[in-house]
Each structure stands twice: as C-alpha cells, then as structure tokens.
Amino acid sequence: MAARPPAWRWLPWLLLLALGVRAWQLTFHSLWLDEVFSLFWASKPVGDIVRVGLTLTEDKHPPLYYLLLHGWIGLFGATDAAVRSLGVLLGALAVWPVYGLGLITQPAPADRPDHAWRRGALPALLLALNPFLVWYSQEARMFMPATTFGLWGLYAWLRALSPTATRGLTAPGRKIATFFWYGLAIGGLLAACYSYLFAAFLLPVAGLWWLVELLRTVVSGRLKSRPIAAPPSVHRHGHKTGRRRPTLRRNARSARIHSAPWP
C-alpha cells in the first residue's frame, strides 16, 4: 500500500514562490509619500512611536508596524529595499495560514484522503500570486502585515475550535496544544488590530465562527443522545393482517402521483 502524501507537502514551495514574486523588482519604484511617512515614524524613538500610535493624534495608525520597522531598519538599514523587505517577508508568510485554513474548512473526502493537500495548496497558490496582495507586500505600509497577522489569528482560532486539533495527544499534550492555539489566535488578532485599525472587523468573524462551532456541537450532541426509532413494520404480499390484505399493487396505487391535464 502506497504511503499517503503529507497534506503540507507543497507549503515550502509555495512560500518560496510567494517570496520570489514579492521580491522581484522590489525597488522598481522609489518610495512614495505614505512609505516616506512610515520611514519617518519608524525612525523616531520607541517611546514617541508608542505615544503617537496609542493616542492617534499625529498619525492615524496604531504603533505595531512602526515598531517592527524601527527594529528592522536598525538591523538592515533604511534603503528602499531594506524598508520594503519587511512587508515582503510578512506578505509571503500569509501563505502558511491560508494553506492551513484550506485544510480545516475543506476536509478531504473519506474515499480520497490522499487529495487533502489540494484543499490547502490551491487557496495558498492563489494568495501567493494575487497581484493585489503582491503590490501591498511591496509597500512599506502596515496593510499587508496586518493581513498576515489576522490570517494567522483566524487560522489558530479555527485550529483551537477544531475537534481534530488535539486528536491523538496525551492529556498534558492536549492542554499545551489548546493553550498554544488560543494564545496564537489572540496574539495574531491583537497584532492585526495594533497594526491597522480596520482589522478589528476580524473579531466578529472569529466570534461568529465560535458560535457556529458551538451550535454544531450542541446539535451533534442532541442527535447522538436521541434514541433511534424502530422502522415501521412492512407487510409482505399475501400476509394476513385481520381484514386488511395490503398488496403491492394497492400500495403502489395509493402512493401514485396523478398528473392533471394542462389548462
């Protein structure tokens, strides 16, 4: 019997593809006005970045991306390529949670478990080559990093709610896995919100998914606890049951749908 291919086998290649597409002609255009603002705020001291980002008085965006860019340019410099490469890296990492979301939300059919990888590879490929997302990954702005953080948060949230997330683990292992996925979910969603304010719209999405999983669990529990009714007795042709002697022809006649003439 042939071994099943691992569901994650295409992920490394898709990550490399996404990274290469985003790094191609990274400095074809020079920094534009909004990117210059990113570099301006990232060049400030950490205390000023936090103060401005939390008060939203001098700039309308939260501080996390500027803090990350502050540390990034401290390591790699403030050239156009260095400033934009942070978005390239974070944009490519969005492939990973999308791959995982495809595996969770579209389970492979039982008769073809070896095709499970396609559920994750196809949406990840579409994300890796999406021109819109490639463009924003090449910008020194917070939009693509916030998207990546939000996708990681939603993926971890769905993994935490999935009944298969801790399957096959020991009791201590289940606790560790549960804390890990919930922690990653909370951290990812908070990082998205502290990078871009409109990422807060992902929070109702996570809440609705939790509600769906809760209703599914309740309905599944009720169906399992409900006793199965015995099937009605079927009378065989020619078997006496008092005065009634149902036959196949009589039953077919009573169940027949009569067609009416066209008006």
C-alpha positions, 0 to 999 in steps of 0.5 A, a space after each residue: 500500500 502506497 504511503 499517503 502524501 503529507 497534506 503540507 507537502 507543497 507549503 515550502 514551495 509555495 512560500 518560496 514562490 510567494 517570496 520570489 514574486 514579492 521580491 522581484 523588482 522590489 525597488 522598481 519604484 522609489 518610495 512614495 509619500 505614505 512609505 516616506 511617512 512610515 520611514 519617518 515614524 519608524 525612525 523616531 524613538 520607541 517611546 514617541 512611536 508608542 505615544 503617537 500610535 496609542 493616542 492617534 493624534 499625529 498619525 492615524 495608525 496604531 504603533 505595531 508596524 512602526 515598531 517592527 520597522 524601527 527594529 528592522 531598519 536598525 538591523 538592515 538599514 533604511 534603503 528602499 529595499 531594506 524598508 520594503 523587505 519587511 512587508 515582503 517577508 510578512 506578505 509571503 508568510 500569509 501563505 502558511 495560514 491560508 494553506 492551513 485554513 484550506 485544510 480545516 474548512 475543506 476536509 478531504 473526502 473519506 474515499 480520497 484522503 490522499 487529495 487533502 493537500 489540494 484543499 490547502 495548496 490551491 487557496 495558498 497558490 492563489 494568495 501567493 500570486 494575487 497581484 493585489 496582495 503582491 503590490 501591498 507586500 511591496 509597500 512599506 505600509 502596515 496593510 499587508 502585515 496586518 493581513 498576515 497577522 489576522 490570517 494567522 489569528 483566524 487560522 489558530 482560532 479555527 485550529 483551537 475550535 477544531 475537534 481534530 486539533 488535539 486528536 491523538 495527544 496525551 492529556 498534558 499534550 492536549 492542554 499545551 496544544 489548546 493553550 498554544 492555539 488560543 494564545 496564537 489566535 489572540 496574539 495574531 488578532 491583537 497584532 492585526 488590530 495594533 497594526 491597522 485599525 480596520 482589522 478589528 472587523 476580524 473579531 466578529 468573524 472569529 466570534 461568529 465562527 465560535 458560535 457556529 462551532 458551538 451550535 454544531 456541537 450542541 446539535 451533534 450532541 442532541 442527535 447522538 443522545 436521541 434514541 433511534 426509532 424502530 422502522 415501521 413494520 412492512 407487510 409482505 404480499 399475501 400476509 394476513 393482517 385481520 381484514 386488511 390484505 395490503 398488496 403491492 399493487 394497492 400500495 403502489 396505487 395509493 402512493 401514485 402521483 396523478 398528473 392533471 391535464 394542462 389548462 
